[in-house]
C-alpha cells in the first residue's frame, strides 16, 4: 500500500522523469503477470433509463433533455452474437438502473448469452441490488460485476449523489458480490467535484481493503445537463498516475483504459496502457443508440472506439508494443 505522502508527491511534485519511472514500473508489474496481452470487452449499453439522480451523470432521471432508449432482449443477444464473431469473449452489459428490466429479464439475457457461447464471460454493470438478486444473476451465469464506488469518503459521496443513496449501501453491494463469488470491479472518477488528496487516499485504502479483481477509473468529464456542468474536468496526467499506483498496489488487477480517457485525449487509451492498464472496452451497442448513452459530454463512441473496428484497435495497440488477444481475460489469482 502506498502512503498518502507518496500519492501527493506524484500528483503535485513529481517531475516528468519521476512520472516516467512510475509508469515504467507499473508496466513492468503488468507484464510480469499478464505479459503484453490486452483484453478486449464488448460493451453493450442496453438502456439509458435510470431511477437515480446522481449529480454528475448525463443519464440521471432529472435530465429531461435526453432521448431515452432501451434495447429488446433480442437486440442484446444480437450484439453479443456479432461481438463473438468479431473475436470478443467478454461482454459487458451496462445500463442505468432501469426498473423496466426485471431480475428475471436480466437472468434470461445472461443465460441465453452463455448458452449460445459457453466460452465467454458475462459482466454486469447495472447498479445496486439486493444480495438475493445478485445471487440469481450469478446462478444464471454472470461471471463479473462492475460497480464503481465513486468515492470512499462519506462526505464526498453525499456531495455527488442524491439523499436516497448512501456509501454504506454501495459498499454493502460490493461485499455481497464478493461473498457470492463474482469477479468484482469497483472504481472512481479522477477529478470529480470536491475531490482532494484525502478523498483519493481513502479510495486507495478502500480498494486495498476490498481487494477487487477489477478497478475502473477515468477522468471526470462534465455533462451540460447536470448540476456539475461548469465544473472542471479531470486530467489525463492524474488519471495515468492513479492507474500506475493501482497497478503497483496490486499487480494482478484488471484495469481498463477507459472510454473517458480516449475522450479527453486522442491517444488516451494507449497512454492508459502505458501506465499499467490492460483492458479496453469498445462499444458493441447498436450504432443508432451509442450517442444516447451520454454519461458525459463528448463521449467517444464511433470510429475507432467502435467494437466493429477491431482491426483499428489491434493496430493501434500493436504500435505501442502490446497485443489484443481473443480470450475471456480473467483475473489471475
N, C-alpha and C positions, 0 to 999 in steps of 0.2 A: 504494500500500500504506500502510495506517495504521501508526502506531508503537505500541509497547506502552504508552507513556505515555498516548496518546490512548485506547486501549482501557480502561485502568484509570480514566482520568478519567470516561469515560461510564458505566462500570459502578458507580463508587463516589462520585464527587464532583459530577457534573453536576446542576444543579437542573432543575426542570420546564421552565423557559423554554429552557434549552440542549438538553434532550432533544426538545422540540417542534421546535426548529430543526433538529436532526438528522433527525427523522422527515420534516419538510417537505422537506429537501434530498434525502433518499432518494426521496420520492415524485416530486419533480421529475425526478430521474435516470431513474426508471422510465418516467414519462410521455413523456420525450423519445425513448425507444427504442420502447416498446410502446403508447404512448397510454394511455387509461384502460381498456384491454381486460384482462379477467381470463379466463384459460384454464382450462377445466374438464377434469379427467381422471377417467374412470370407474374406480374402484379395485375390482379383483376379487381378494379374498383367498382363494385356492383351496385352501390346505392349512395346517393349524396343526401338522403334524408337523415336527419339526426334529431333526437329528442333533447340533446344537450345544448347549452348556450355558452360554451367556452369563449372567453373574450377575444382570443387570438385567432379563431378558426373561421374560415370563409364559409363553411357549410353549417355554421351554428343555426339553431332553429329560428333565431330572430332575423336572419338575413332574408328579407322578402324579395330582394332583387335577383336572387339566384334561381335559375331554371332547374327544377328538380327532376331526377330520374331514378328509376330502379330497374335492374335487369330481371328478366324472367329466368327461372331456373335453367331452362333450355339454352338461353344465351350464355349463361355462366359455363355450362358444360361445353358449349361450342368453343368458347375462349380457351378452355383447358385443352380441348382436343387439338385446336390449332397450335397452341403452345407446345404440346407434346411433339407434334410433327416438326416444329422448329428446333427442338432439342432441349426444351425445358423439362426439368424433373422435380421442380418445386413450384407450386402455385400458391400465391398469397392472396387470399380472399379478404379484401379490405372494404370497409364501409362505415358510414355513420351508424349510430345506434338507432337503427330503423325498426320500429316495433311491428311493421308490416310483415317482416320475416319472423316466423315463429321459430322456436327452438327446433321443432321437428323439420321445418324447412331447411335449416342450416345442416342438420344431421343428414337429411336426404341428399343435399348437394355434395357434402363431403363423401358420403357413402358411394354415391354414383361416380364421382371422380376416381375414387380409389378402386372401384370395381372395374372401371374401364382401363385403368393404368395402375397396375399393382406395384410398379417400381417408382412411384412418385411420392413426394411428401406434400401434405396439405397444411398450410399455415393459415390460421385465422387471425384477423385483427379487427374485431368488432365490439370492443369495449368491455364495460363492467357487467358481469353476470353473477348469478349465484353459483356456489360450488357444484350443486347438482346439475346445473346446466352445462358447466364446463366438463363435468364427467360424461355427460351424454355426448358432447362433441367428441371427446376423446374416444369413447366407445364406438362412435361411428367411424373413426379412422383418422381424425385430425391428429397431426404429429406435433405441431408447434403453435404457439400463441404469442402474438406481439401486443403489448400493452404499455405504451410509454407512460412512465410515472410523471413526467414533465418537470417536476421539481420535488426534492425530498424535504423541503422546508415548508412547514405548515403555513406560516405567514405568507410566504411567496405563493404557495398553492392557492390560497384564498384570493389573492390579487389577480389570478389568471382564470379563475373558474367561478361559476355561479354558486350561491349559498348551498344549494342542494347537493353539491358534490364535495367530497372530502378526500384528503390524502389518506386518511385511515382506511377508508374503503378501497381506495386504489391499491394500497399495499396489501390489503387482505386478499384482493383478487390475485395478485402476483404470487403470494404464498400458497393460495389454493391451487393455482395452476401448477406450481412446482410439486405440491403434495400429490397431485393426481398423476403426474408423470410426463407432462408436456415438456418439450424443449421451450424454455420461456425467454421472451425478449422484453426488456424494458428500455428506457431511454429518455432523453430530454432535448429541448431546444437550446441552442447556444446563442446567447444574446437576447433572450426573452426579456420583456419589460420587467424591471425591478430585480433582475438577476445581478448577483455580485459574487466576489470570491467565496464568501461564506456559504451562499446557497449552492454554488458549484461544488464546493468541497463536501457539503452534505450529500450531494448527488453521488459523488465518488464513493463516499463512505457507505451509502445505502447499496450501491451496486456491489461493493465488496462484501457486504453482509448478505445480500440476496443470492449472490453467485448465479446470475442468469447465464444462459447459454448464448444469448444474443444481446447486443446493445446498439440501438439505433439512435444516432444523434445527427442533427443537421442544424444549419443556421436558422434562427427565427427570421421569417420574411413576413412583412405586414400584408394585410388584405384591406382593400379600400372600403369594404362594407362591415368593418368591425370597429369596436372602440379603440383598438390599437393601430388604427390606420396611419397615424402620423408618427408612430414610434420608429426609431432607427432599427435597421436590420442587423442581424448578427453578421460576423465576418468569416471569410474563408480562413484567415490565419488562426483565429481562436478555435474554429472547428477542427482544423488539422491538428492543433496542439492537443486537444482533448481526445481525438481519435488515437493519437500516439500514446498518450498517457493511459488510456483504457487498455491498449494493447500491452503495455508494459505491466499493468496491474494483473492482467490475465491473458497470456499468450494464446489461449485456446478459444477465445471469444470469436463469434461470428459477428463482424462489424460491417454494415453496408456503407458504401459510398452513395449517399442518398440523392434523390432527385433534387432536393433543395440545394445541395452542393453544386450540381450541374446547372441549376438555375442562376446562382449568383456568379458563376464563372464558367466560361465555355469548356475549360479543361478541369472543372471541379471534380468530376468523377475520377479522373486519372490522379489528381493530386491527393484525393482521399485514399486511393490505393497506395500511393507512395508514402502515405503517412501511417499505414497499418491496416486499412480496410481490406476486406477480402470477399465482399458480396456486392453485386449490383442487381437492381430490381427494375428492369424495363417494363413498360406498360403493355399489357395484353388486352386491356379493355377495348370494346368497340370504338372505332375512331370517332364516331359522331358524339360520343359521350365524354371523351377524355378531358376536354377543356372545362367541362361542368363539375368535375371533381376538384374544385378550386379551393384548396385549403389555404392558399396564399396567392398573391398576385404574381403573374409572370411565369407560372409553373411550366417547366419544360415537359411536354407530353407527346410531341410529334417528332418527325425527323429521326435523328439517331437515338433519341430516347425511346422510340417505339420498339416493342419487343420483336416486331417483324423485321427490323433492321439488324438482325443478329450478326450478320457478316460485318456490318459497320462497327458494331460494338467489339467484335472479336479483333478486328484490325487495329482499332484504337488502343485496346488493352495490350495487344501484341507489341505495339510500337513502344510501350514502356517496359517491355520485358516480361509480361505476365501472359497467362493463357486461360481463356474461358473453357471450361470443361463441361461435358454432359454428365451430371452427377446430382444426386439429392443434396449433397453438401451438408451433411450432418455435423453437428458439434463433435469434436474429437476429445473424448474424456481422458 
